[in-house]
Amino acid sequence: MKLIRNITKYDKFIILALSLLFVGIGIQRQENLVVFKKAVNICLECIGVG
């Protein structure tokens, strides 16, 4: 039994376009800054500096 169907090149293009759209929306809402701040806090907590 095959769990994954054959993915056509059109499916790949649609997935790529959607992912770029969502990345663009995230950057427009400045969510990349939020993610960066959380990453810095996690790193500083793990190292024990912060």
Backbone hydrogen bonds, N-H to C=O, Kabsch-Sander energy under -0.5 kcal/mol:
donor,donor_aa,acceptor,acceptor_aa,energy
3,L,1,M,-0.5
8,T,6,N,-0.6
12,K,8,T,-1.8
13,F,9,K,-1.9
14,I,10,Y,-2.3
15,I,11,D,-2.4
16,L,12,K,-2.3
17,A,13,F,-2.6
18,L,14,I,-2.5
19,S,15,I,-2.3
20,L,16,L,-2.3
21,L,17,A,-2.1
22,F,18,L,-2.6
23,V,19,S,-2.2
24,G,20,L,-2.3
25,I,21,L,-2.3
26,G,22,F,-2.3
27,I,23,V,-2.3
28,Q,24,G,-2.3
29,R,25,I,-1.9
30,Q,27,I,-1.3
31,E,26,G,-2.7
32,N,26,G,-0.5
33,L,30,Q,-0.5
34,V,30,Q,-0.8
35,V,31,E,-2.2
36,F,32,N,-2.2
37,K,33,L,-2.3
38,K,34,V,-2.2
39,A,35,V,-2.3
40,V,36,F,-2.4
41,N,37,K,-2.3
42,I,38,K,-2.5
43,C,39,A,-2.4
44,L,40,V,-2.6
45,E,41,N,-2.1
46,C,42,I,-2.3
47,I,43,C,-2.2
48,G,44,L,-1.8
49,V,44,L,-1.2
50,G,44,L,-1.2
